[in-house]
Structures are given as C-alpha cells and as structure tokens.
Amino acid sequence: MNYTKALENPIFKIIAQATKELKIDSYVIGGFVRDYLLARPSKKDIDIVAVGSGIELALKVSDLLPNKPKVQVFKNYGTAMLRYKDTDIEFVGARKESYQTESRNPKVAIGTLQDDQDRRDFTINALAFSLNENNYGDLIDPFEGVKALESKTIKTPLNPDITYSDDPLRMMRAIRFATQLGFEIESNSLEAITKNKDRINIISGERIVDELNKILSTEKPSIGFLLLYKTGLLDIILPELTALNNVEEIEGQTHKNNFYHSLEVVDNICPNTDDVWLRWSALLHDIGKAPTKKFNKKQGWTFHGHEFLGGKMVKKIFERLHMPLNQKMKFVQKMVVMSSRPIVLSQDLVTDSAVRRLVFDAGEEVEDLMTLCEADITTKNPGKFKKYHNNFVIVRQKIVEVEEKDSIRNFQPPITGEQIMVIFDLKPSREIGTLKEAVKEAILEGEIPNEYQAAYDFVLKRAQKMGLKAIK
C-alpha cells in the first residue's frame, strides 16, 4: 500500500531529494510509521534509515534546508541528528548487529534494509515508508507489523528468546508498549521474557528507570506493573514492592494485600496528576509495611512506623536504580513519610490545630499530599468510601481557612530570634531557640494568631517563667 499522505511534512521531500542526489535509498522507520497507522499523535521525532551513510545523508539534508541547521554527529554509532522546526530527525545507516552475552551493546556492520528491520525490537516498530523516487510512500512490512497493529499484539521480528537475550531492555520496552498502547504481548514473547528475566541485570538503572517512568506515565500503570510481576522482572527491579504481595492469616485475622492495593492507588491517582514523581509516591507509599508487619491478639495486624521506614527505603531504591538523589527523591520521601497523616484526619474529628500541623509539615506539597491520600482510599465499602471522601472535602476546606487566617504553608515566625535577642539583651543561646519553638507551637495549637503583637506578648509571659526580663 502507498502512504504518500503520511509524508506531508516538507522535510520528507527534502530527505527524498538528498537521497536521490547521494544515489542511495532511505526510509522513515519505527515510531512515526507505527503511530501514523494507529492514528496516534506522533512524538516530535522521526527516525530515518539510509542504505548507505546516515551521517552523509544528514549533512546533505542540512545543506538543502534554508537555515542549514547544525548536524550532531555520533561517529561511534554511525548516527547523526538535526532539528527541523520542532522535530528531531535522527539518521542512521542500515546495519546488522551481533551481540555478546555480557553486554547489550552490539557489534555493528553495514547492512541492508532487511538487516535493519531484522534488528528492530518489535514487528510494529519494523514498519517503514519508502522515501525513494521509484516507490515513494510505499509501506515496507516484512514481518506483518500491520497485522500486529490490527490484532493489538506485541511480537518480535525474529526468535523472541534471542531478541530478549541479546538486548534485555527490550523486555521492559515490550511491557511499556503493551501498557501504552493497550496491546497484548504474544504468548511466546511473554514466555521468553520470563525465561530471560535475569538478563535485566546487565541493564543500567538509568535505562530501567526510563522505562518505569514511561509505564508510570500511562493512563493505567498497573497493567505494566502486573506484567513486570508476572514475568519475574519486578522481583529483580523492585523487590521492596513485590514483598508486599504476601497476605497472612493468624487466628482468623488477615490484612489486605498491600501490593495490589499500591497498584490500585497508582491507577487512582493518574486522572488527577501527570507528575511522575507523585505517581512514584503512590507506588511506594506502603513499601515500609512488609518489614514492619506484626501480629498481636489485641490489635491484630499492625504496621507501626511503616511510613518512616518507607521514607528510608525510598532513598535506598533511588540509590540502587541510579535515580536522581535531589529534590525529586526528597519529594517522594516526604510523600511516603506523610502519606497517612491526612488519612487519619479524614477518619477523625478535623481540628484546626491538626490541620495547621499538617500544612506546616507539608508546606508547598500539601496539595500533592492530599491528592495522594484521596487516591489511597480503596475501600470497597460504599459507606466508608463516601465518608472518607466527604471528610477530605472538610479537610481541604479547613486548609483554606487556616491558610487565610494563619499563613502556615510558608510559615515564618512573626517574631525572630534576632528580635528576641534585642528584647531580652541576650547573646545566641538555647533560651532563644526555646522561645521561638514555644511561639511556633502556640500558633500551631491556635493559642495565639500568627501576628507580631500576639507573639511579642506571648514571649514576654513565657520568658518571665524562664527568669528572663525584657530590657526597658
């Protein structure tokens, strides 16, 4: 079939002209073709394969463009890239690959279009449109990728056992595409992933996390995480999460399955946030429950301190997977540590002082925390579900009221340590810290408003009890 209509972007005519002048063949391949056939919005990148030098083709295309955009050349990989308007275009020479057991980096040799399509990860990514004069716009589909699109199937062009063993990252990509597109992974392919799961250990944490982030960015991440679990990959990548899939019964008492609960919380939060780090917080919010689980006859199953321990576990996970050890990690830690605070508020009488403390501790992230905790309501009891959500509405209203009255979110004490030093003619000392803390506590408890005069009067009374006198 011919798809000239797919090539309306002027850049394709320019690449075709460059191809003709260099007397080589070229094709647009991979994601652009797949997404066009699926009628999905295409990402702002296009992959071009040249049966010849991809670098030479990129340089020729740049020469033919009015503004002659800069070409980034990656000689070691035989690739080049340029930017046309808002689109990144990558050029690569057709190649065939061979792999060594200890690495996913292949030995590369010059190849044909067929060789290049053979090396692609999935049949739906081996589709190509011709950019050549004699068959411009023709679809080249050697592995029935169109049929795979129609049947919504992820399958490899060649033997899946070899495909996944050669480059184990493809196992993650298969699961990611299945999650993104709502496709099924072919049974032989799924078996091959399970068989080769331990090969994931040669893949860097950064590459793995990139795929996890893409899974978490889908509409329903649980699809991907259940596939990761089913194939055994998740137990290697995030054993802290799979440890939650262990329900015990003692004296007729059981606890909920916190693994499936965590996946449900992630799915619940997705309609309300695109922030991948808040989605990570939802995924990891209960990881401290496996190591803190205990049973006693009076209380049944308990998970005391799981939030605090979970926060520590977040750091270890981020370190192990080479995730960013910056504010993003601290944000996830904070969400995990505080994940039960609004839940407790929603179940009890909502007092102003409790809300003040929540806002004080959460600061600018209080909205994110509330979003997480609302997603954490997974009870199947309609009465409880309605009650908790209604109580969260009250908590949110209280947050607004407290903020308007006391400005707690960006809390700055109305009376500073320097002012206290002047009032009592003190040098830096423990007493100053004690008085500042007393002012903060009095404001959070609602004993005084967050105002200078009230704080000044309070400090005078508290200092008198400490044997301090204000200077005249």
C-alpha positions as CSV (number, residue, x, y, z in Angstrom):
1,M,0.0,0.0,0.0
2,N,1.1,3.6,-0.6
3,Y,1.0,6.2,2.2
4,T,2.2,9.3,0.4
5,K,-0.4,11.2,2.6
6,A,1.6,10.3,5.7
7,L,4.6,12.2,4.3
8,E,3.0,15.7,4.0
9,N,5.7,17.2,6.3
10,P,8.0,19.1,3.8
11,I,11.1,17.5,5.5
12,F,10.3,14.2,3.8
13,K,10.6,15.7,0.3
14,I,13.9,17.3,1.2
15,I,15.2,13.9,2.6
16,A,14.0,12.3,-0.6
17,Q,15.9,14.9,-2.7
18,A,19.1,14.4,-0.7
19,T,18.7,10.6,-1.1
20,K,18.4,10.9,-4.8
21,E,21.4,13.2,-5.1
22,L,23.5,10.8,-3.0
23,K,22.3,7.9,-5.1
24,I,21.2,5.8,-2.0
25,D,18.0,4.6,-0.6
26,S,16.3,5.9,2.5
27,Y,13.2,5.1,4.6
28,V,11.3,6.6,7.5
29,I,11.0,3.8,10.0
30,G,9.7,2.9,13.5
31,G,7.6,5.0,15.8
32,F,6.5,7.6,13.2
33,V,5.1,4.9,10.9
34,R,3.5,2.9,13.8
35,D,1.8,6.0,15.3
36,Y,0.6,7.1,11.8
37,L,-1.0,3.7,11.2
38,L,-2.6,3.8,14.7
39,A,-3.8,7.4,14.2
40,R,-1.9,8.4,17.3
41,P,-0.3,11.8,17.9
42,S,3.3,11.3,16.8
43,K,6.1,12.3,19.0
44,K,8.3,15.1,17.8
45,D,11.0,12.8,16.5
46,I,11.5,10.9,13.2
47,D,13.9,8.0,12.5
48,I,15.4,7.8,9.0
49,V,17.4,4.7,7.9
50,A,19.7,5.1,4.9
51,V,21.1,2.2,2.9
52,G,24.4,3.9,2.9
53,S,25.8,6.6,5.3
54,G,23.3,8.1,7.7
55,I,25.8,10.8,8.6
56,E,26.3,11.8,4.9
57,L,22.5,11.9,4.4
58,A,22.0,14.1,7.5
59,L,24.7,16.6,6.2
60,K,23.2,16.6,2.8
61,V,19.7,17.3,4.2
62,S,21.1,20.2,6.3
63,D,22.7,21.7,3.1
64,L,19.3,21.6,1.3
65,L,17.5,23.3,4.2
66,P,17.2,27.1,4.1
67,N,18.7,27.8,7.5
68,K,21.2,24.9,7.3
69,P,20.6,23.5,10.8
70,K,23.5,22.2,12.8
71,V,24.1,18.4,12.5
72,Q,25.1,16.5,15.6
73,V,27.3,13.6,14.5
74,F,27.8,10.5,16.6
75,K,30.6,8.7,14.7
76,N,30.9,5.8,17.1
77,Y,27.3,4.9,16.5
78,G,27.2,5.9,12.8
79,T,24.3,8.2,13.5
80,A,23.5,11.9,13.1
81,M,20.7,14.2,14.2
82,L,19.3,17.6,13.2
83,R,16.4,19.6,14.3
84,Y,13.8,20.8,11.7
85,K,11.3,23.3,13.2
86,D,10.1,21.5,16.3
87,T,11.1,18.0,15.3
88,D,14.2,16.0,16.0
89,I,15.3,13.8,13.0
90,E,17.8,11.0,13.5
91,F,19.7,9.4,10.6
92,V,21.3,6.0,10.8
93,G,22.9,3.8,8.2
94,A,21.2,0.4,7.7
95,R,23.1,-2.1,9.8
96,K,23.1,-5.7,11.1
97,E,24.0,-6.5,14.6
98,S,25.6,-9.3,16.7
99,Y,25.7,-9.4,20.5
100,Q,28.0,-10.6,23.2
101,T,26.5,-12.3,26.3
102,E,27.8,-9.7,28.8
103,S,26.6,-6.6,27.0
104,R,23.5,-5.1,25.3
105,N,25.8,-3.1,23.0
106,P,26.1,-4.9,19.7
107,K,28.8,-5.3,17.2
108,V,27.6,-3.4,14.1
109,A,28.2,-4.0,10.4
110,I,26.9,-2.3,7.3
111,G,23.6,-3.9,6.2
112,T,20.6,-3.8,4.0
113,L,17.1,-2.5,4.9
114,Q,16.1,-6.1,5.6
115,D,19.1,-6.4,8.1
116,D,18.0,-3.2,9.7
117,Q,14.4,-4.4,10.1
118,D,15.6,-7.7,11.4
119,R,17.3,-6.0,14.3
120,R,14.2,-4.0,15.4
121,D,12.6,-4.9,18.7
122,F,9.0,-5.5,17.6
123,T,7.2,-6.1,14.3
124,I,5.2,-2.9,14.9
125,N,8.5,-0.9,15.1
126,A,9.9,-2.5,11.9
127,L,7.4,-0.8,9.6
128,A,8.9,1.6,7.1
129,F,7.8,4.1,4.5
130,S,10.0,4.5,1.4
131,L,11.4,7.9,0.6
132,N,12.8,6.7,-2.8
133,E,11.8,8.1,-6.2
134,N,10.6,4.8,-7.6
135,N,8.3,3.8,-4.7
136,Y,7.8,7.0,-2.6
137,G,5.3,6.4,0.2
138,D,5.2,2.6,-0.1
139,L,4.9,0.6,3.1
140,I,7.6,-2.0,3.7
141,D,6.3,-4.5,6.1
142,P,8.3,-7.8,6.1
143,F,7.0,-9.1,9.4
144,E,3.3,-8.4,9.2
145,G,3.5,-5.5,11.5
146,V,0.2,-4.1,10.2
147,K,-1.5,-7.4,11.2
148,A,0.1,-7.0,14.7
149,L,-1.3,-3.5,14.9
150,E,-4.8,-4.7,13.9
151,S,-4.7,-7.6,16.4
152,K,-3.1,-5.3,19.1
153,T,-0.2,-7.7,19.6
154,I,3.4,-7.1,20.7
155,K,5.7,-9.7,19.0
156,T,9.4,-9.7,17.9
157,P,10.5,-9.9,14.2
158,L,12.8,-12.9,15.0
159,N,13.0,-15.5,17.7
160,P,11.9,-13.7,20.9
161,D,14.4,-15.8,23.0
162,I,17.3,-14.4,21.0
163,T,15.8,-10.9,20.8
164,Y,15.4,-10.5,24.5
165,S,18.6,-12.2,25.4
166,D,20.6,-10.0,23.0
167,D,19.1,-6.8,24.4
168,P,17.3,-7.3,27.7
169,L,16.0,-3.8,27.7
170,R,13.6,-4.9,25.0
171,M,11.7,-6.9,27.8
172,M,11.0,-3.6,29.5
173,R,10.1,-2.0,26.2
174,A,7.6,-4.8,25.3
175,I,5.8,-4.3,28.6
176,R,5.9,-0.5,28.2
177,F,4.4,-0.6,24.7
178,A,1.7,-3.1,25.9
179,T,0.8,-0.6,28.6
180,Q,0.9,2.5,26.5
181,L,-1.0,1.0,23.5
182,G,-3.3,-1.4,25.3
183,F,-1.8,-4.3,23.4
184,E,-1.2,-7.9,24.4
185,I,2.3,-9.5,24.4
186,E,2.3,-12.6,22.3
187,S,2.5,-15.8,24.5
188,N,5.8,-16.9,23.1
189,S,7.2,-13.5,23.7
190,L,5.9,-13.4,27.3
191,E,7.5,-16.8,27.9
192,A,10.8,-15.6,26.5
193,I,10.7,-12.6,28.8
194,T,10.1,-14.8,31.8
195,K,12.9,-17.1,30.7
196,N,15.4,-14.3,30.2
197,K,14.4,-12.1,33.2
198,D,17.7,-12.4,34.9
199,R,19.4,-10.8,31.9
200,I,17.9,-7.5,33.0
201,N,20.8,-7.3,35.5
202,I,23.2,-6.2,32.7
203,I,21.0,-3.1,32.0
204,S,21.8,0.1,33.8
205,G,19.5,1.5,36.4
206,E,19.0,4.7,34.4
207,R,17.7,2.7,31.4
208,I,15.4,0.7,33.6
209,V,14.0,3.8,35.3
210,D,13.4,5.5,32.0
211,E,11.1,2.6,31.0
212,L,9.4,2.6,34.5
213,N,8.8,6.3,34.2
214,K,7.1,5.7,30.8
215,I,4.9,3.0,32.3
216,L,4.0,5.2,35.3
217,S,3.1,8.0,32.8
218,T,0.4,5.9,31.1
219,E,-3.3,6.0,31.9
220,K,-3.3,2.7,33.8
221,P,0.3,1.8,35.1
222,S,-1.0,-1.3,36.9
223,I,-1.1,-3.1,33.5
224,G,2.6,-2.7,33.1
225,F,3.5,-3.5,36.7
226,L,1.4,-6.7,36.7
227,L,3.2,-7.8,33.6
228,L,6.5,-7.0,35.3
229,Y,5.4,-9.0,38.2
230,K,4.1,-11.9,36.1
231,T,7.4,-12.2,34.2
232,G,9.5,-12.0,37.4
233,L,11.2,-8.8,36.3
234,L,9.6,-6.7,39.2
235,D,11.1,-9.0,41.8
236,I,14.5,-8.2,40.4
237,I,13.9,-4.5,39.9
238,L,11.7,-3.6,42.9
239,P,11.8,-6.4,45.4
240,E,10.5,-4.0,48.1
241,L,7.3,-3.7,46.2
242,T,6.8,-7.5,45.5
243,A,7.4,-8.2,49.2
244,L,4.0,-6.6,49.8
245,N,2.3,-9.4,47.9
246,N,2.2,-11.6,51.0
247,V,-1.1,-12.0,52.9
248,E,-1.0,-13.9,56.1
249,E,-3.8,-15.2,58.4
250,I,-3.4,-15.8,62.1
251,E,-6.3,-16.7,64.4
252,G,-8.7,-15.9,61.6
253,Q,-7.4,-12.4,61.0
254,T,-5.9,-11.3,57.7
255,H,-4.7,-8.0,56.3
256,K,-5.2,-6.5,52.9
257,N,-2.8,-7.3,50.0
258,N,-0.7,-4.2,50.0
259,F,0.9,-5.0,46.6
260,Y,-2.4,-4.9,44.7
261,H,-3.5,-2.0,46.9
262,S,-0.4,0.0,45.9
263,L,-1.1,-0.6,42.2
264,E,-4.7,0.5,42.7
265,V,-3.6,3.7,44.4
266,V,-1.3,4.4,41.4
267,D,-4.2,3.9,39.0
268,N,-6.5,6.1,41.2
269,I,-4.0,9.0,41.2
270,C,-3.4,9.1,37.4
271,P,-6.5,11.0,36.4
272,N,-5.5,13.7,38.9
273,T,-1.8,14.3,38.2
274,D,0.7,13.9,35.4
275,D,3.6,14.4,37.8
276,V,5.6,11.1,37.5
277,W,7.2,11.7,41.0
278,L,3.8,11.9,42.6
279,R,2.9,8.7,40.8
280,W,6.2,7.2,42.2
281,S,5.0,8.3,45.7
282,A,1.7,6.4,45.1
283,L,3.6,3.3,44.0
284,L,6.0,3.3,47.0
285,H,3.7,4.8,49.7
286,D,3.3,1.4,51.5
287,I,6.7,-0.2,51.0
288,G,7.5,0.0,54.7
289,K,4.6,-2.3,55.5
290,A,6.4,-5.6,54.7
291,P,9.3,-5.2,57.2
292,T,7.1,-3.6,59.9
293,K,4.2,-6.1,59.8
294,K,3.4,-7.7,63.2
295,F,0.5,-9.5,64.8
296,N,-0.8,-9.4,68.4
297,K,-4.0,-10.7,69.8
298,K,-5.3,-7.3,71.0
299,Q,-4.6,-5.2,67.8
300,G,-4.4,-7.9,65.2
301,W,-2.1,-6.9,62.3
302,T,-0.1,-3.7,62.7
303,F,2.4,-1.8,60.6
304,H,3.7,0.7,63.2
305,G,6.2,3.2,61.8
306,H,5.9,1.9,58.2
307,E,5.8,5.5,56.8
308,F,9.1,6.5,58.5
309,L,10.8,3.2,57.4
310,G,9.3,3.6,53.9
311,G,10.9,7.0,53.6
312,K,14.4,5.5,54.4
313,M,13.7,2.7,51.8
314,V,12.9,5.3,49.1
315,K,16.4,6.6,49.4
316,K,17.9,3.1,49.0
317,I,15.7,2.4,46.0
318,F,16.7,5.7,44.3
319,E,20.4,4.9,45.0
320,R,20.2,1.4,43.7
321,L,18.4,2.4,40.5
322,H,20.6,5.5,40.0
323,M,17.6,7.8,40.2
324,P,18.0,11.5,40.9
325,L,19.2,12.0,44.5
326,N,17.9,15.6,44.7
327,Q,14.6,17.3,45.4
328,K,12.7,14.7,43.4
329,M,13.9,12.0,45.8
330,K,13.2,14.2,48.8
331,F,9.7,14.9,47.5
332,V,8.9,11.2,47.2
333,Q,10.3,10.6,50.7
334,K,8.2,13.3,52.1
335,M,5.0,12.0,50.5
336,V,5.7,8.5,51.7
337,V,6.5,9.6,55.3
338,M,3.4,11.8,55.5
339,S,1.1,9.5,53.5
340,S,-1.1,8.5,56.5
341,R,-1.5,12.0,58.0
342,P,-4.5,13.2,56.1
343,I,-6.0,9.7,56.2
344,V,-6.0,9.9,60.0
345,L,-7.6,13.4,59.8
346,S,-10.3,12.1,57.4
347,Q,-11.3,9.4,59.9
348,D,-11.4,11.5,63.0
349,L,-12.8,14.9,64.0
350,V,-10.9,17.5,62.0
351,T,-9.5,20.1,64.4
352,D,-7.9,23.4,63.4
353,S,-4.7,22.5,65.2
354,A,-4.3,19.2,63.4
355,V,-4.8,20.9,60.0
356,R,-2.3,23.6,61.0
357,R,0.3,21.0,61.7
358,L,-0.4,19.2,58.5
359,V,0.0,22.3,56.5
360,F,3.1,23.3,58.4
361,D,4.8,19.9,57.8
362,A,3.7,19.5,54.2
363,G,4.3,23.1,53.2
364,E,4.1,23.7,49.4
365,E,3.4,20.0,48.8
366,V,0.1,19.9,50.8
367,E,-2.0,19.7,47.7
368,D,0.1,16.8,46.3
369,L,-0.2,15.1,49.7
370,M,-4.0,15.5,49.6
371,T,-4.1,14.1,46.1
372,L,-2.1,11.1,47.1
373,C,-4.2,10.4,50.2
374,E,-7.5,10.7,48.3
375,A,-6.2,8.1,45.8
376,D,-5.3,5.9,48.8
377,I,-9.0,5.3,49.6
378,T,-9.5,1.9,48.0
379,T,-12.2,0.5,50.4
380,K,-14.9,-1.4,48.6
381,N,-17.4,-0.4,51.4
382,P,-19.6,2.3,49.8
383,G,-20.4,3.9,53.1
384,K,-16.8,4.2,54.2
385,F,-15.7,5.3,50.8
386,K,-18.3,8.2,50.8
387,K,-17.5,9.1,54.4
388,Y,-13.7,9.4,53.8
389,H,-14.1,11.4,50.7
390,N,-16.6,13.7,52.4
391,N,-14.2,14.2,55.3
392,F,-11.4,15.0,52.8
393,V,-13.6,17.8,51.5
394,I,-13.8,19.1,55.1
395,V,-10.0,18.8,55.5
396,R,-9.5,20.8,52.2
397,Q,-11.9,23.5,53.4
398,K,-10.1,23.7,56.7
399,I,-6.7,24.0,54.9
400,V,-8.1,27.0,53.0
401,E,-9.5,28.6,56.2
402,V,-6.3,28.0,58.2
403,E,-4.2,29.4,55.3
404,E,-6.2,32.6,55.1
405,K,-6.1,33.1,58.8
406,D,-2.6,32.0,59.8
407,S,-0.4,31.7,56.7
408,I,1.1,28.4,57.8
409,R,2.1,27.0,54.4
410,N,5.1,29.3,54.1
411,F,5.5,29.7,57.9
412,Q,7.8,32.4,59.0
413,P,7.7,33.1,62.8
414,P,6.2,36.6,63.5
415,I,9.0,37.2,65.9
416,T,12.6,36.3,65.0
417,G,15.5,35.1,67.1
418,E,17.3,38.4,66.5
419,Q,14.2,40.4,67.8
420,I,14.1,38.1,70.9
421,M,17.9,38.8,71.5
422,V,17.2,42.6,71.4
423,I,14.1,42.4,73.6
424,F,16.0,40.5,76.4
425,D,19.5,41.7,75.6
426,L,20.7,38.1,75.0
427,K,23.5,36.6,73.1
428,P,22.9,33.5,70.9
429,S,21.8,30.8,73.4
430,R,19.5,27.9,74.0
431,E,16.8,30.2,75.5
432,I,16.2,31.9,72.2
433,G,15.6,28.5,70.4
434,T,13.2,27.5,73.3
435,L,11.2,30.7,72.9
436,K,11.0,30.5,69.1
437,E,9.8,26.9,69.4
438,A,7.2,27.9,72.0
439,V,5.8,30.6,69.7
440,K,5.6,28.2,66.8
441,E,3.8,25.6,69.0
442,A,1.4,28.2,70.3
443,I,0.5,29.3,66.8
444,L,0.0,25.7,65.5
445,E,-2.2,24.9,68.6
446,G,-4.3,28.0,67.9
447,E,-3.4,29.6,71.3
448,I,-2.3,32.8,69.5
449,P,-2.7,34.2,65.9
450,N,0.3,34.3,63.6
451,E,0.9,38.0,64.3
452,Y,3.8,40.0,65.8
453,Q,2.0,41.7,68.7
454,A,0.4,38.4,69.9
455,A,3.8,36.7,69.6
456,Y,5.5,39.5,71.4
457,D,3.0,39.3,74.3
458,F,3.4,35.5,74.4
459,V,7.2,35.7,74.5
460,L,7.1,38.2,77.4
461,K,5.0,35.9,79.5
462,R,6.9,32.7,78.6
463,A,10.3,34.4,79.2
464,Q,9.1,35.6,82.7
465,K,8.6,31.9,83.6
466,M,12.1,31.2,82.4
467,G,13.5,34.0,84.6
468,L,14.2,36.4,81.7
469,K,13.3,40.1,81.8
470,A,12.8,42.4,79.0
471,I,15.1,45.4,78.9
472,K,13.4,48.8,79.3
